[in-house]
Amino acid sequence: MIEIFEAIKESAKRIKTIIEMGDSSKSDSSNSTGDTQLKLDIASDLVIEEIFGKIPSVKQIVSEEKDEIFTINPDGKYLIAYDPLDGSSLVDVNLSVGTIYGIYENDFTGSNLKASAYIVYGPNVDLVFCDGKVSKLYRLRNNHFVFLKDIKLNPSGKFVATGSTQQCWYPHHKKMVDDMFESGYKLRYSGGMVPDLHQILVKGGGLFSYPGASDKPKGKLRQLFEVFPFALIFECAGGGAIDGQNRVLEAKTLHIHDTSPCFFGSVSELVYVTSAYNG
């Protein structure tokens, strides 16, 4: 696992340089879900593929930008699912973006997720790594990642980040969000999953939601590349991640690009969710 952690740090430094080069134009290709890829997406994907291709303990890798699993080393132990540049469309307006990793064993399912990580590329480059026990925050300083602190969520927070198209929300979800605002929660939503969840983790609590809605009943965010890795990080920080009623890490995965409704937060915020969705 140490060599994987080092590979994540190396890839973060190289992707930071790619972002700083500033080519946020579109490419001539599309990813597995039909979205037009930016040149940044492709370049970041290639960097990660190259770096992990050199690690003997990595058996397979799969990218959100591709539609198939690649075998690196048949005798390897770990399976890596990654989103090379989440929120890449925000680069041209100078908002923070990120990279997400899920580290699995045996197969790509939530129950076999052993560790996860994400990087935020913003005014600082932050890395959060979770070994399945503790979520740790690091910051890039003088080209080295320095440990800052263990992340621990408070029982409740102050912020709400509400994803998906509001006119497609189901009535019970809209009522839940309205009730939270009326009780004093503040809206904090950039449209980037990584920076929005990072804010909740670093600030000590709150709720990020991307629910199922009339246009996307199973949500938009992908289990292997986005939902499961952050679920582990939140659980190890003393919070949780549910699909509205159930723990998301127990969700079934039938295809590498399966999506799931998801709610990440501290304990009090998840009570709001379960109350609204059980009703």
N, C-alpha and C positions, 0 to 999 in steps of 0.2 A: 504493500500500500504506500510505502514511503516514496518509491520511484514514481508512482502515479501522481502523488501530491507534487513532487518536483516537476513532473511533466505539465501539470496544470499551471504551475507558476511560470514555467518557461513559455507556455502558449500565451499566457496573459500578457507578458512583456512584448511578445511579437505582434499580438493583435492590437495592443496599444499603439505600436508603431504604424500598423496598417491604417488604423483610424486617423492618426495624426497626419497621414499622407493626404487624406481628405477626398478620395475619389468615392463619392456617394451616388454615382450614376447607376442606372439600370444596366443589366446585362441582356443578352439575347436569349437567355434560358429561363426555365421555370423550375421550381422545386417540386417535391412529390405531391403537394396539395394544389399545385397549379398557380402558386403565387410567383410573380416575376422576381427573380433573384437580383439583388444588388451585387455589384462587383465586390463590395465589402464582405457579403455573405460567402461568396465563393472563395475569396482569398483566406478568410478566417477558417473556413472548413478545411482547406488544403493544409494550413499550418497545423491544425490539430491532428489531422490524419497522418501527416508526416511524423509528428512527434510521438504519437502513441504507437505508430508502426514499428518503432525501435524498442519497445518495452516487452521483454519476454513473458511477463506475467499477464499481459493483456491477450485474451483469446479472441474477442470479437469487438468491433466497434460499429455503431450505427449513428448516423447524423440526421437531424431533423430535415436537412436539406436533401436527403437521399431516400430512396424507397426500398433499400435492401440492406441486409446485414453483411458486413465484410469480416471474414476470418483472417486474423493477423497471425496467430500462433495457435495451432490446434491443441498444444499442450498447456496453454495459458490457463489462468484461474479466473480472471475478471472479464466482465463484459461492460463496455462503456457506451452509454447513450449520451449524446450531447447536442445542445443547441449552440452553434458556433457564434452567432451574434444576434441575440434576442433584442428586438426593438430597433433593428438596423435602420428602419425608415425615419428614425428620430435624429440620426446623425447630422443631416443637413440643416436641422434647426438647432443643433448644439445642445440637445438633451442627452442625459445619461443613457447608456445601453449596457448590455451585459452578455456573459457567456454562462451556460449552465451545464453541469455534469451530473449524471447518475452512474454510480459504480455498482454493478450487480454481480451475483454469482449464479451459476447454473442456468438461469434463463432471465429474460427481461420481464420480470413481474415485480409488483410492489413488495411482495413478501420476501423477495430475494435481493432487495436493495440493501447494500452493506455500508455505503458511504455516499456523500454527495458534496457538491461544491458549486459556488457561483462567483463570478467576478463582476464588479461594477466599474465601468470606465466613465469617470466623470471628472470633476475638479481634482479628486484623488482617485487612485486605482485601489479598490478594496477587494479583498478575497475572503470569502467565508467558506470554511471547510468543516464538514461534520463527519466524524468517524463512526457514527451510529450511537455515540454516547454523549458527546459534547459538541456544540457548535462554536467554532473559534473564529474571531475576526482578525485579519491581517491587513496591513496597508503597505503599499509600495513606496519605499523611501530610498533614494540613491540606488535605484535598480535592484533593491533587495526587499523581500516581503518581511515586515517586522510584525511580530505578534502584538496586538493591542489588548484584547480581552476575550474572555468567554462571554457569549451572548446569553442573557437570561431575561425572559419576558416577565413583566409585572403581571399580576392577576388580571388587570384591565388596562386599556390604553385610551387614547384620545382621538385617533384618526380612523377614517374609513376611506378605502380606495374601492370604487365601484366600477367594475368592468362590464362589458357587453353593451348592446344598444338599448337605451332606456325604454323606448317605445315598444320593445319586444319583451320586457320584463313581465313575469307573471305577477298577478295582484299581491300574492302573499310576500313576494320578494320586495316589491315596491313599498309595501306597508312596513316591512322590517327596516328598510333603509330610512324611510321617513321617520319612523319611531326613534331610530338611533340619532338622527340629526336633531330631533326635538329634545332629546335627552342630553344634548351638548357635544356630540361628536362633530369633528371638523373634517371636511372633504380634503383629501390629498391624493390626487390622481394625475399622473403624467401620461398615461397610455403605454408606459413601459413596465412590464411585469417585474423585471429585476430591480430597478430603482424604487418602485413602489413597495415591494416586499422588503427590500433592504431598509427603507425608512422605518417601517413598522418594527423590524427586528432591532435596529439600532436605537430607536426612540423608546423601545420597551413595551410596545403593545399596540393593539388596534385590530382592524379587520380588513383583509383584502378579499374581494369576492369576484369570481367570474362564474355566474350561475348558468344553469340551463335556461333557455329562453325560447320564445316561440319560433325564432329564426334558427336557433341552434340548441335543440333540446338536450344534447349531450355536452353542451359547452363548446368552447373553442380551444382551450389549452390542452396540449398533448401530455398524456400520462408519463411516458418514459423520459421525455426531455425536459419537462417543466413541472408538472404537478407532483410526481413522486419525489424528485430531488428536494424540492422546497418543503414537502410534507415532512420528510425526515429531519430537515434542519429546524423546522418549527417545533416538532415534537421534542427534539433534544434540547431545545431552548426553553422548554416548559410550557409551550403552547400546544397547538394541534392543527390538524387539517382534516376537514370532512367534506363530503359531497352534498351536504345538506342534512343528512341523517347519519351516514356511516363514515367510518375512517377511510380516507381515500387510499391508503396503502393496502387496503384489503380489496380494492376494486379489481375486477377481472380485466385482463388484457388479452384481446383476441388478435390484434394487429399492432404493429409497431407504431402506427400513427393514430391509435385510438385516443379519443379525448374524454374528458370528464368534467362535470361541474366541480367547482372547488372553492373552498372557504378556508383561508389561513388566518389564524389569530391567536390571541391570548384567551384564557379560560372564559372570562366574562363575555367576550364577544361571541364565542362559539355557543354560549347559552342563548344569545339572541337568535342565532341561526337555527339551532335545534328546536327552539320554541316555535319559530315561524314556520319551519318546514314540517315538523311533526303535526302541527295544526292543520 
